[in-house]
Amino acid sequence: MQTAENVICINPKPLGHGRAYEDFKSVGTPKVHEWGIFMSVLFSKIYQSLQRGSDVVIATIMSKSGSTPRSSGSKMLIYDDGSIDGTIGGGVVEADVIRTALELFTTRDSVLKSYDFKNSTNTDQMDLICGGWMQILIEYVSIDEDNVNIFRMVNNSLQRANPAVLIGKLRSNKKNGAIDRSVKVADSDWSGPLRVTPELHKILEKYTFDHNTASLLLFEDQQYVIESLLPAKTIYLVGAGHVSREIARILNHIDFQIIVIDDRIEFANQERFPEADEVIVCPDYSGVFKESDIDTESYIIIVTRGHRFDKEVLAQALRTKAGYIGMIGSRKKRDTIYQALLAESFNSHDLDRVHCPIGLAIDAETPSEIAVSIVAQLIQYRALRRSNG
């Protein structure tokens, strides 16, 4: 492991589920994301590569400051033929990381690099003047048994929608991977060749693993890589009409799991929603969430075909712990539904949880435009939750 900080100021030279509900039907098979940008997909690809006997290089943003294209924890995989999955922001930084990664297939080592954009003033490199700084771990991962087992456990955990924590120790004198690791899946004990001592475990308990991130820890003169790995958040699209279809198409490019629910099989099917992880046909909208594991990390979008159904679904959504609840419709429709719910068992505090009219105010008209405004609001909400801890 090259532990010296390879600080590069890029200024002078360019560098070249489904579930079977009782009375509900889960239609079709879960989709597979092909572009490899989601965390669960990336770890699946790492495991698949090692399993078929191919080494891989993983580039991970460990820390950043100022304005940078991606956040800490973002990953890119580089294969020995130069192909990649994922992105750490593109541009000349990514090109340099790929070039470095290809060298690591020969040296069988890993390197920690820092990229400084603060002093980039050359107008020929306008894509480097964002004013930030980031540190990237470029890690060669060999096909040894320990690596295969570690990444198998991570992959299985994320595929089952369980979180995982990875810890690795950087070694300056070790080749063939350069990092010893252990993994903690959900509430299990640490597993792997790296021994997590009681003292180290006590420090790790202070970390908050509530979003995908990566960081470096210096402990007892040893440098550790700590990664929090969470499954994608689940979005429940209730209603399978035109807007819902467009929402699913856009969400397919974002790190969300998509569950579509409708009472019409001619609308709720895998042919109309190939992007969905699950498509469910319910007999009606009563008890629509009865088999759903909805928690504070879940999103509910209500886009049914009528006010009566919207109200019925919203009343049930408010009884869940969903972090985000959005309902399509005008302010007049919203007020009518709210008044009806207030006359039942709900109060104004309950209704404050609802985003309605749903979406950012961009004067959207067509189903595609409305979908853009809704997904933009989802991204904004997710980012605010991350920044607020």
C-alpha positions as CSV (number, residue, x, y, z in Angstrom):
1,M,0.0,0.0,0.0
2,Q,1.4,3.4,-1.0
3,T,0.6,5.3,2.1
4,A,2.2,8.6,1.1
5,E,-0.3,11.2,0.1
6,N,-0.1,11.5,-3.6
7,V,-1.4,15.0,-3.8
8,I,-2.2,16.1,-7.4
9,C,-3.1,19.7,-8.1
10,I,-4.4,19.2,-11.6
11,N,-3.5,22.5,-13.0
12,P,-0.4,22.5,-15.2
13,K,-1.0,19.3,-17.3
14,P,-4.2,17.6,-18.4
15,L,-4.5,13.9,-17.7
16,G,-5.2,12.3,-20.6
17,H,-38.7,-8.6,-3.9
18,G,-41.6,-10.2,-5.2
19,R,-43.6,-10.8,-2.1
20,A,-46.8,-12.9,-2.3
21,Y,-49.5,-11.0,-0.6
22,E,-52.6,-12.9,0.5
23,D,-55.2,-11.7,-2.0
24,F,-52.4,-9.6,-3.7
25,K,-50.5,-10.6,-6.8
26,S,-46.8,-9.8,-7.4
27,V,-46.5,-9.6,-11.1
28,G,-43.3,-10.4,-13.1
29,T,-39.7,-10.7,-11.9
30,P,-37.5,-8.0,-10.3
31,K,-35.6,-5.9,-12.7
32,V,-31.8,-5.7,-12.9
33,H,-30.0,-2.4,-13.2
34,E,-27.6,-2.7,-16.1
35,W,-25.4,0.4,-15.7
36,G,-23.9,-0.5,-12.4
37,I,-24.1,2.8,-10.5
38,F,-26.1,1.7,-7.4
39,M,-24.2,0.6,-4.3
40,S,-25.9,-2.8,-4.2
41,V,-25.2,-3.3,-8.0
42,L,-21.6,-2.3,-7.6
43,F,-21.0,-4.8,-4.8
44,S,-22.8,-7.5,-6.8
45,K,-20.5,-6.8,-9.7
46,I,-17.4,-7.0,-7.4
47,Y,-18.5,-10.4,-6.1
48,Q,-19.3,-11.6,-9.6
49,S,-15.9,-10.6,-10.9
50,L,-14.0,-12.3,-8.1
51,Q,-16.2,-15.4,-8.4
52,R,-15.4,-15.8,-12.1
53,G,-11.7,-15.4,-11.3
54,S,-11.1,-11.8,-12.4
55,D,-9.3,-9.3,-10.2
56,V,-10.9,-5.8,-9.9
57,V,-9.8,-2.4,-8.8
58,I,-12.2,-0.3,-6.6
59,A,-11.9,3.5,-6.5
60,T,-13.7,5.0,-3.6
61,I,-13.9,8.7,-2.6
62,M,-12.8,8.6,1.1
63,S,-13.1,12.3,1.9
64,K,-13.8,15.6,0.3
65,S,-14.1,19.3,0.9
66,G,-15.6,22.2,-1.0
67,S,-17.3,21.7,-4.4
68,T,-16.7,18.2,-5.9
69,P,-18.8,16.1,-8.4
70,R,-19.5,13.2,-6.0
71,S,-19.8,12.6,-2.3
72,S,-17.7,10.4,0.1
73,G,-18.4,6.8,-0.4
74,S,-19.0,7.1,-4.2
75,K,-17.4,4.2,-6.1
76,M,-16.2,3.2,-9.5
77,L,-15.0,-0.3,-10.5
78,I,-12.2,-0.7,-13.0
79,Y,-11.5,-4.0,-14.9
80,D,-8.2,-5.1,-16.5
81,D,-9.6,-4.3,-20.0
82,G,-10.2,-0.7,-19.0
83,S,-13.9,-1.0,-18.8
84,I,-15.7,0.5,-15.8
85,D,-18.9,0.4,-13.7
86,G,-20.0,3.4,-11.7
87,T,-18.4,6.9,-11.6
88,I,-16.6,9.1,-9.2
89,G,-17.4,12.2,-11.1
90,G,-16.0,11.9,-14.6
91,G,-13.5,14.3,-16.2
92,V,-9.7,14.2,-15.9
93,V,-9.8,13.0,-12.3
94,E,-11.7,9.9,-13.3
95,A,-9.3,9.4,-16.3
96,D,-6.3,9.6,-14.0
97,V,-7.9,7.1,-11.6
98,I,-8.5,4.7,-14.4
99,R,-5.0,5.1,-15.6
100,T,-3.7,4.4,-12.1
101,A,-6.0,1.5,-11.7
102,L,-4.7,-0.2,-14.8
103,E,-1.1,0.1,-13.4
104,L,-2.3,-1.6,-10.2
105,F,-3.2,-4.8,-12.0
106,T,0.5,-5.1,-12.6
107,T,1.8,-3.9,-9.3
108,R,-1.0,-5.7,-7.3
109,D,-1.0,-2.8,-4.9
110,S,-3.3,0.0,-3.8
111,V,-2.8,3.8,-3.6
112,L,-4.4,6.7,-1.8
113,K,-4.5,9.8,-3.9
114,S,-5.5,13.4,-3.2
115,Y,-6.8,15.7,-5.9
116,D,-6.8,19.5,-5.3
117,F,-9.0,21.7,-7.5
118,K,-8.4,24.9,-5.5
119,N,-5.5,26.1,-7.5
120,S,-6.7,25.1,-11.0
121,T,-6.8,28.4,-12.9
122,N,-5.8,27.2,-16.4
123,T,-8.7,28.0,-18.7
124,D,-7.9,24.9,-20.7
125,Q,-9.0,22.9,-17.7
126,M,-12.3,24.6,-16.8
127,D,-13.7,21.3,-15.5
128,L,-11.2,21.4,-12.7
129,I,-11.9,24.8,-11.2
130,C,-14.8,23.8,-8.9
131,G,-12.6,24.7,-5.9
132,G,-12.8,21.4,-4.0
133,W,-10.5,18.7,-2.8
134,M,-11.0,15.0,-2.6
135,Q,-9.1,11.9,-1.5
136,I,-9.6,8.7,-3.4
137,L,-8.6,5.2,-2.4
138,I,-7.7,3.1,-5.6
139,E,-7.6,-0.4,-4.4
140,Y,-6.5,-3.6,-6.2
141,V,-8.7,-6.5,-5.0
142,S,-7.3,-10.0,-5.8
143,I,-9.4,-13.2,-6.1
144,D,-8.1,-14.8,-2.9
145,E,-10.6,-16.7,-0.7
146,D,-10.9,-14.0,2.0
147,N,-11.9,-11.3,-0.5
148,V,-14.4,-13.6,-2.2
149,N,-16.0,-14.4,1.2
150,I,-16.1,-10.8,2.4
151,F,-17.7,-9.5,-0.8
152,R,-20.1,-12.4,-0.9
153,M,-21.4,-11.4,2.6
154,V,-21.7,-7.8,1.6
155,N,-23.5,-8.7,-1.6
156,N,-25.9,-11.0,0.1
157,S,-26.6,-8.5,2.8
158,L,-27.5,-5.7,0.4
159,Q,-29.6,-8.0,-1.8
160,R,-31.6,-8.8,1.2
161,A,-32.0,-5.1,2.0
162,N,-29.8,-5.3,5.1
163,P,-27.1,-2.8,5.9
164,A,-23.4,-3.7,6.3
165,V,-20.3,-2.1,7.6
166,L,-16.9,-2.8,6.1
167,I,-13.6,-2.1,7.8
168,G,-10.2,-2.5,6.3
169,K,-6.7,-1.9,7.5
170,L,-4.2,-0.3,5.1
171,R,-0.9,-2.2,5.0
172,S,2.2,-0.6,3.6
173,N,4.0,-3.9,3.2
174,K,1.4,-6.2,1.8
175,K,0.7,-6.9,-1.9
176,N,-2.1,-8.9,-3.4
177,G,-4.9,-6.6,-2.3
178,A,-3.1,-4.4,0.3
179,I,-6.1,-4.3,2.6
180,D,-7.2,-6.8,5.3
181,R,-10.9,-6.6,5.9
182,S,-13.8,-7.6,8.1
183,V,-17.5,-7.1,7.6
184,K,-20.4,-6.6,10.0
185,V,-23.8,-7.5,8.5
186,A,-26.9,-6.1,10.2
187,D,-26.6,-7.1,13.9
188,S,-24.2,-9.9,13.5
189,D,-20.6,-10.1,14.8
190,W,-17.6,-9.0,12.8
191,S,-16.4,-11.6,10.2
192,G,-13.2,-11.7,8.2
193,P,-9.4,-11.9,8.6
194,L,-9.1,-8.4,10.2
195,R,-9.4,-8.7,14.0
196,V,-11.6,-6.0,15.4
197,T,-10.4,-5.5,18.9
198,P,-12.6,-4.4,21.7
199,E,-10.9,-1.0,21.7
200,L,-11.4,-0.6,17.9
201,H,-15.0,-1.8,18.2
202,K,-15.6,0.9,20.9
203,I,-14.5,3.6,18.5
204,L,-16.6,2.2,15.7
205,E,-19.7,2.4,18.0
206,K,-19.4,6.2,17.9
207,Y,-19.9,6.2,14.1
208,T,-23.4,6.8,12.7
209,F,-24.0,4.5,9.8
210,D,-27.1,6.1,8.4
211,H,-26.1,6.6,4.8
212,N,-23.6,5.3,2.3
213,T,-20.2,6.8,3.1
214,A,-16.5,6.1,3.5
215,S,-13.9,7.6,5.8
216,L,-10.4,7.0,7.1
217,L,-9.6,6.3,10.7
218,L,-6.1,6.6,12.3
219,F,-6.0,4.3,15.4
220,E,-2.9,3.1,17.2
221,D,-0.7,4.2,14.3
222,Q,-2.7,2.2,11.8
223,Q,-4.9,3.6,9.1
224,Y,-8.3,2.1,8.6
225,V,-11.0,2.4,5.9
226,I,-14.5,2.4,7.3
227,E,-17.5,2.1,4.9
228,S,-21.2,2.3,5.7
229,L,-23.2,0.4,3.1
230,L,-27.0,0.7,3.0
231,P,-29.5,-0.9,0.6
232,A,-31.4,1.5,-1.6
233,K,-34.4,3.3,-0.2
234,T,-37.8,1.9,-1.3
235,I,-40.4,4.0,-3.1
236,Y,-44.0,2.8,-3.2
237,L,-45.7,4.1,-6.3
238,V,-49.4,3.7,-5.6
239,G,-51.2,4.0,-8.9
240,A,-49.9,2.8,-12.2
241,G,-51.1,5.4,-14.6
242,H,-49.2,7.7,-17.0
243,V,-47.4,9.8,-14.4
244,S,-46.5,6.7,-12.4
245,R,-45.0,5.1,-15.4
246,E,-42.9,8.2,-16.2
247,I,-41.8,8.4,-12.5
248,A,-40.6,4.8,-12.6
249,R,-38.6,5.4,-15.8
250,I,-36.7,8.3,-14.2
251,L,-36.3,6.5,-10.8
252,N,-34.6,3.7,-12.7
253,H,-31.6,5.9,-13.1
254,I,-31.4,6.8,-9.4
255,D,-30.6,4.7,-6.3
256,F,-34.1,3.7,-5.3
257,Q,-36.0,0.4,-5.2
258,I,-39.4,0.7,-6.9
259,I,-42.6,-1.0,-5.9
260,V,-45.7,-0.3,-8.0
261,I,-49.1,-1.0,-6.6
262,D,-52.5,-0.8,-8.4
263,D,-55.8,-2.6,-8.5
264,R,-55.8,-2.9,-12.3
265,I,-53.7,-5.7,-13.8
266,E,-53.9,-4.1,-17.2
267,F,-51.9,-1.2,-15.8
268,A,-49.9,-2.9,-13.0
269,N,-47.7,-5.3,-14.9
270,Q,-44.1,-5.9,-15.7
271,E,-44.5,-4.9,-19.4
272,R,-45.6,-1.4,-18.5
273,F,-43.1,-1.2,-15.6
274,P,-40.0,-3.0,-16.6
275,E,-38.0,-0.7,-14.3
276,A,-39.9,-1.8,-11.2
277,D,-38.3,-4.1,-8.6
278,E,-41.8,-5.3,-7.9
279,V,-45.3,-4.8,-9.4
280,I,-48.2,-5.7,-7.2
281,V,-51.9,-6.0,-8.1
282,C,-54.1,-5.5,-5.1
283,P,-57.8,-6.4,-5.0
284,D,-58.6,-2.8,-3.9
285,Y,-56.9,0.0,-2.1
286,S,-58.1,-1.1,1.4
287,G,-55.2,-2.5,3.4
288,V,-52.8,-1.5,0.6
289,F,-49.7,-1.4,2.8
290,K,-50.7,-4.3,5.1
291,E,-47.8,-6.5,4.0
292,S,-45.3,-3.7,3.4
293,D,-42.3,-3.1,5.6
294,I,-42.5,0.7,5.6
295,D,-40.2,2.6,7.9
296,T,-38.8,6.1,8.2
297,E,-36.5,5.4,5.2
298,S,-39.5,4.6,2.9
299,Y,-41.1,6.9,0.3
300,I,-44.8,6.8,-0.6
301,I,-46.0,8.5,-3.8
302,I,-49.8,8.6,-4.3
303,V,-50.8,8.9,-7.9
304,T,-54.0,6.9,-8.2
305,R,-56.8,7.5,-10.8
306,G,-59.2,9.4,-8.5
307,H,-59.7,11.6,-5.5
308,R,-61.5,8.9,-3.6
309,F,-58.6,6.4,-4.0
310,D,-56.0,9.1,-3.2
311,K,-57.8,9.8,0.1
312,E,-58.1,6.1,0.9
313,V,-54.4,5.5,0.3
314,L,-53.3,8.7,2.1
315,A,-55.2,7.8,5.2
316,Q,-53.3,4.5,5.3
317,A,-50.0,6.2,4.4
318,L,-50.3,8.5,7.4
319,R,-50.6,5.5,9.7
320,T,-47.2,4.3,8.5
321,K,-43.7,5.5,9.5
322,A,-42.9,6.6,6.0
323,G,-40.3,9.4,5.9
324,Y,-41.8,10.9,2.7
325,I,-45.4,11.0,1.7
326,G,-46.4,12.8,-1.5
327,M,-49.8,13.1,-3.3
328,I,-50.5,14.4,-6.7
329,G,-53.3,16.9,-7.2
330,S,-54.2,20.6,-7.1
331,R,-54.5,22.7,-3.9
332,K,-58.3,22.5,-4.2
333,K,-58.2,18.7,-4.3
334,R,-55.7,18.7,-1.4
335,D,-57.9,20.9,0.8
336,T,-61.0,18.8,0.1
337,I,-59.2,15.6,1.1
338,Y,-57.5,17.2,4.1
339,Q,-60.9,18.5,5.4
340,A,-62.3,15.0,5.1
341,L,-59.3,13.5,7.0
342,L,-59.5,16.1,9.7
343,A,-63.1,15.1,10.2
344,E,-61.9,11.6,10.9
345,S,-59.0,10.7,13.2
346,F,-56.2,12.9,11.8
347,N,-54.9,16.3,12.8
348,S,-52.9,19.1,11.2
349,H,-49.6,17.6,12.5
350,D,-50.4,14.4,10.5
351,L,-51.2,16.4,7.4
352,D,-47.9,18.4,7.7
353,R,-46.1,15.2,6.7
354,V,-47.7,15.3,3.2
355,H,-46.1,16.9,0.2
356,C,-49.1,18.1,-1.9
357,P,-49.1,19.3,-4.5
358,I,-46.3,16.9,-5.0
359,G,-43.1,17.9,-6.8
360,L,-41.1,21.1,-7.3
361,A,-42.8,24.1,-8.7
362,I,-41.6,24.1,-12.3
363,D,-44.9,24.6,-14.1
364,A,-44.8,21.0,-15.3
365,E,-47.7,19.9,-17.6
366,T,-47.0,16.6,-19.3
367,P,-46.7,13.3,-17.5
368,S,-42.9,13.3,-18.2
369,E,-42.5,16.9,-16.9
370,I,-44.6,16.1,-13.8
371,A,-42.4,13.1,-13.2
372,V,-39.3,15.2,-13.4
373,S,-40.6,17.6,-10.8
374,I,-41.6,14.8,-8.5
375,V,-38.3,12.9,-8.7
376,A,-36.4,16.2,-8.3
377,Q,-38.3,16.7,-5.0
378,L,-37.4,13.2,-3.9
379,I,-33.7,13.8,-4.5
380,Q,-33.9,17.1,-2.7
381,Y,-35.6,15.5,0.3
382,R,-33.1,12.7,0.4
383,A,-30.2,15.2,0.3
384,L,-31.7,17.3,3.1
385,R,-32.1,14.3,5.3
386,R,-28.5,13.4,4.7
387,S,-27.2,16.9,5.5
388,N,-29.4,17.2,8.6
389,G,-28.1,13.8,9.9
